[in-house]
Amino acid sequence: MSTSVLPSQNGPQPAPDASGDRRLRAGAFGNAVHLVCRECRATQELGPSYACSECFGPLEIGYDFPEVTRAQIEGGPKNIWRYQALLPVPTDITSSPNMEPGFTRLIKAGNLGRELGIRNLWVKDDSGNPTHSFKDRVVAVALSAAREFGSTVFACPSTGNLANAVAAAGARAGMKTVVFIPDNLERPKVITTAVYGGTLIAVKGSYDDVNRLASEIAGEEEGWAFVNVNVRPYYAEGSKTLGYEVAEQLGWRLPQQVVIPVASGSQLTKVDKGFSELVSLGLVEDTPYKIFGAQAHGCSPVSAAFKDGHDVVRPVKPDTIAKSLAIGNPADGPYVLDVTRRTGGAVEDVTDEEVRDGIQLLARTEGVFAETAGGVTVATLRKLVESGQLDPDAETVVFNTGDGLKTLDAVADRVGPAATIEPSYAAFTAAAVV
């Protein structure tokens, strides 16, 4: 690897003990107590690991939660750190420079609901985060872990939004960043990553090719924290805050139905985990809810597996305008199937034209300009209602995970001036466009 491209690995590391092992400071991960395998349930010590040492299954965070009250949460900062006690972060998390994401708008979507025939509809609009996508949440938690592990390079493979979030968070934290993206990524996402000044590397191939390269580098380069590879268990926990916020913003209750876009599938599974944790802590009533997944037809391996009744997700080669969802081999695909089936939901997919329609529909009815992932979700919402899979009388939350300014090309040829006229009243009236 060229040392002229990749940054050096200088900087602070956790202090070694007498044996030379790196020690984590007490309370570095708050109430997290271990890593637990999602397959065999074996546990291991907290560390920069993502695969079980027993069966090579994926790891997630296990906790020993204290008593947590609504008042404690409501008294916290207006960002994801109000849920510090429920995340693998230290109690002093707010003292370190970070992007302070979260607590974004939950919009009552009456206009969209009337258009689709849904009585009680909300939009969780995460485009209001610092880099205009939900990825700021997961990156904030990953950054905390990287600091505690003494990592010197903050890195990721990305389909775009994560690239923005890692580059910005690294800049804010004063950490060196290296971001890997597919070489055909949307131009706005390339610019809004490169502007933060870190190292940006375009890789010839799909996201899955980029991810494989990142996994190889993570295994070879010491001191690198790849947010969605070797610190993935911590990173993924950030998505729980979407579930926490929705429940809190609804007055501490769970919605009856949610529709969530599926790329790797981690967001959907962690929203479910967040709901379950709120129930177990007594913060919300244990009421049933259904979770629905949304994919673009050109990259819909989870939807295909759901419809075919399979438990295994067969990888595909992505071909869709929804590049932020273009992960052909989704790591959490099987767990998405588990969650949607257990809750009585479904996974559906929509065409690129339906994605464009969804973007315009949300913008026209609620004044929210979503990126292509949001178009996927809104179009899927409509399809689920029309097919009878989603109850139009149940309280429903649909997730918009990113800003439409990132994917302007998706609707650029569909919108524009109604007319071009001379600067006179006569020309205006002659145009007859109002």
N, C-alpha and C positions, 0 to 999 in steps of 0.2 A: 504494500500500500504506500502511496506517495506521501512522504512527510511534508511536502510542500502544500498539500491540500488539507490534510487533517491537522487539527490543533494539537499542541503539546499537552502532556498530562501532568502539569504542575498544579499546585494548590494544596489546601489542607486535607488531611486524611484523619480518620478516627485514630486515637492514640493506641499503639500496640501494647498488649500486656507482656508479661515475662516470656511467654511462649512465642511471641511474635504475632499472635492473632489480633485482629482489629476488634476493639471493644465498642459496642453501641452504648451511648449514654443512657442512663436510667430514664425511663419514660419516653424514649425516643419515638415510640409508636402508640402512645396513649394507652387505651384500653385493649389494644390488640395483643394477643398472647402467643400466637403461633400461626404458622401456615398449615392449612389443612387441604388434603387432596379431595377434589370434587368427585373422584371415582371410588377410591378404596377407603377414604376418610382417614388415612394415616396422617399424623401430624409431624411437623419438624420446626426447628427454630426459625424465627424471623430472620430473613436475610434476602439478598438479591437473587432469589430463585423463583422459577416459574413452573418447574416440572417436578413431580413427586419422585423422591428417591427410591420408592418401593415399586411403583407401577408405571411411572412416567406420565401419569395423568396430570391435568392442570391444577395448579394450586390457587387457593383463595385465602383471605384473611379470616382467622377465628378470633373471637373476642370474649372478654369477661366484662360485660357491661355493668356499671354501677346503676343505681337508681337515677333515672333522668326524668325531669319534669318538663311540662310544657312551658312553665314560667322561666325555667333556666334557659331553654332554647330561645324563647321570645325575647329574653334580655340580652341575647348575644348580638354580634355584629350583623349588619344587613348583607351578608354574603354566606358562602358555604361554611365558614368557620363557626357559625352559630350551632352547627352540628358536630363540633370538634370531638365531643365525647363518643360519637358514633363512627369516627373515622380513624385510620391508622396514622395519626399525626400527634405531635406533642402538645401539651397544654399551652405552651408559649408560641404556638404556630403563628400568631398575628405579629410577633415581634420581628420576623424575618421578611425581607422584601418579597412580595408576591403580587399577583394580578388581582386578588380579591374578587374572584368571580362569584356568580350565583345570585340568588333571590331575584330572579328575572320575573317579568310580568306573567300573570295568569289572566288571560283576556276572556271575558264573557263574549262568546262568538255568536250573538243572536242572529246577525245577518246571514252568516254562513249556515247556521243551523236551520233557518227558515228555508234557505235555498235547497238544502239537502233533506229537509224533513226530519231533522233531529231536534227534539224538544229542549234539551239542556246540554249545550255544547260549550266547551272551553278550549282555548289554544294556549299551551305552555310555550311561550315565545322566548327561546334561548338565544335569539340573535342579538340580544342586548348585552351579552357578555363582552369582556374587553376586546377580544379579537373576533367577536361576532359569531361564535358558535359554542356549542356545549363542551367542546374539547378543552376549554379553559378550566372546566371543573376537574376533569381527570388529570390534566397536566399539573394543576396546583398540588394535588395529592402526590403525584409521582415526583414532583420537584422536592417536596418535603422528604420523601424516602431517599432520593439521590443525595441530598445534603447529609442525611444521617449515615449513609453508607460511605461518605467521603468521596463520592464520585467526582471526577474532574471534567468529564464530558457529558453533556445532556443531549440525548439524541433520539431519533425516531425514524421509522419508515412511515410514509403518510400518503393519503389520497388528497391532501390539501388543507383541510381545517386543522388537523393535528400539527401539520407543519407550521402554520401560522402561530398556533398556541405555544408550541415548544420554542420557536425562535423568539417570541415576545417574552415568555416567562424567563428564558435563559438570560435575555438582555437585562430584564428587570433585576434578576438575581445576581448578575455579574458572572454567570457561568458560560463557559464555552459551549457552543451548540453545533451539532452536525445533523442536518436533516436530509433524508433521502426521499426522492419523489419519482414517480413515473415520468418519463420525458414528454408525455402528451398531456400533462396536467393543464387545467384551465389557466390562461395567462394571468388573470387577476390574483389567483392563489399563489402563483409563482412570485409575483411582485410583492404581495403582502407577506411573504415569508422572507424574501431576500432583503427587504428594507431594514430589517432589524440587525443586519450586519454579521450574522453567523455564517457558517459554511453550509451552502446549499448544493447538493449533488443530484443531478438528474440521471436516472438509470434507464437504459433502453429496455423496455418491457412493461409488464403489468404491475399492479400493486403486489401481487403474489410473488413476482420475481424480486421486487424491492424488499419485501419482507424476508424472503429467504436469505438475501444478501445481508440484511441487518442481523438476522439470527446468527449467521456465520461470523460476522464481525464481533458480535456480543460475546461469542465463545472464545475469541482470540485476543481481544483488546482488554486489558485490565483497566479498571477505573471508568469504564463507560457505562452510563445508565441509559439504556434504551427503554423509553417509557412504556412501550407496549410489547416489550420482549422480556428482558430480565427483571424489570420492576413492574411487570404487568399486574400482579396481584394487588399492588397498592394503587396503581393507576386506575384500575377498573372500579375500585371502591368509590371514586369520585362521582360516578353515575348514580349512585344511591341517592345523592342529594337532590336529584330531580324528583324522585319519589317522595322524599321528605318534604320538599317545598310544596308540591302539589297538595299533599295531605294537609299541611299547615295552612296554605292559602285557601283551602276549601273549608276552613274552620275546624281543622283536626278531624277530618273524615276521609275515607278512601273513596275515590270515584268508582262507579260501577263498571266502567269500560275505559281502556286507554288504547291508543293506536300509536305505535312507536316504529320508526324506521330501523331497518336491519342491515348492517354492514358486516362487522364481525359477529354481531349479536350480543355483545357485552352490555350495551346500554339497556336493552330490554330485560336481560336476566338480572341486572343489578337494580333496576327499578322495582322488580318483583321482590328482590332481597330487601330493599329499603322498606317496602310496604310490610313485609313479614316482620322485620325488626320493630317497626312502630307498633305493630300488634303485640308482639311478645313483651315489649316494654310498657304496655298499657297506655300508650300515648294516643291510640285511636281504637275505636271499636272494631272487633273482628267481623267485618262484613265481606261478603263475596265480591270478587271483581274478576273481570275478564281482560286478558291481555292479547292484543292483536299485533302482529308484525307486518311491516310493509316493505316490499322490495320492488325494484325495477325489473321488468320482464327480461331485459338483457343481462341481468345478473341476479338470478332468482333461485339459487340452489336450495335454500331453506324452504321457500314456498313450494318448490317442486317436490321436495321430500315430504312436506306436510300433506300435500294433496294426494300423493301416492301411498301414504300411510307408512312411510319408511322411518326408521330411527337413525339411519346413517345419511349424512348429507354428501352428495356426490359433487366434487368440485367442477366448476365451469370456467370458461374463458369469458370475461366480462365484455359486453358490447352495449353500452348505454350512456346517455348524456349525464346520468346521475353518478358522476365519477366518485363522489364522496361515499357512495354505497357500493362501489365496484370492487368488492372483495370476493373473488371466485371460490376461495376455500376458507369460509368463515370459521374461526376458532371456536366460537360459542354456538355454532349452528345446532348441534344436537341438544344443547341446553335450552335454546329457543323453542325447539319442538317440545321439550318436556314442559316448559312453562306454559306455552299456549294451550297445549292439550290438557294440562292439569287444571287450568283456570277456565276452560271452556271457550277459549278464544280460537284464533286461526292465524295463518300466515297467507297473505295474498300478494299478487304482483300486478303491476300496471305497465303499459307501453310508454315509450318516450313521448308520444303525442299526448297521452293522458297525463303524463308528468307536467308538460307545458300547460295543459288545461288547469291542472291543480294549482300551479304557481299563480296563474292569472285569476283563478277563482278566489283564492285566499286574499290576494291583493285587492281585487274589486269589491269584495264583501266586507273585509275587516281592516283594510289598510296595512296589511302585513306582507312585506315582500320577502318571500322565502327563497332559499336556494333550491336546487333540484331535489335534494333529499326531502325538503318540506313539500315540494310538489308531489313527490312519490307518496308521502303520508296522506295528504289531503285527497289525492286521486284514489288511494286505497280506501280511505274513509268512505268516499262516495260509492265505491264498488261494493264495499261490505254492506252498506245500507241497502243498495239496490238488489243485492243477492239475498238479503234477509239474514245474513250472518250476524249483523250488529243490530241491537235493539234500539230503535229510534226514540224510545221513551225513557231510556236509561241515561243517567248522567255520564257524559263522555268527555274525555280529555284527549286531544290530539297534540302531538309534540312537533313543534317546528325547531329544528336544531341548528339552523344557520341562516345567514343573511343573503338575500338575493343579489346583492352587489358583487358577490363572489362568483356568480354564474350567469352573468348578463347575457352571454351568447345563447342561452337556452330559449330566451324569448325575444331576442333582438330583432328577429325578422317578423315578429308578430305585432309589435307595437311601434308607435311613432306619431307624428303630427297628423291630425285629421285633415289638415289642408295647409298649404303655404300660400299666403296672400300678400298683396300690397298693403302698406300701412294706411288704409283708409276705411272709413265706416262702410262705404259702398262695397268695397271688396269683401268686407266681413259679411255683410248681408247676402252678397251674391254667392258666397261659399255655402251658405245654408247648412252649416254643420252643427248648429246648436239647437 
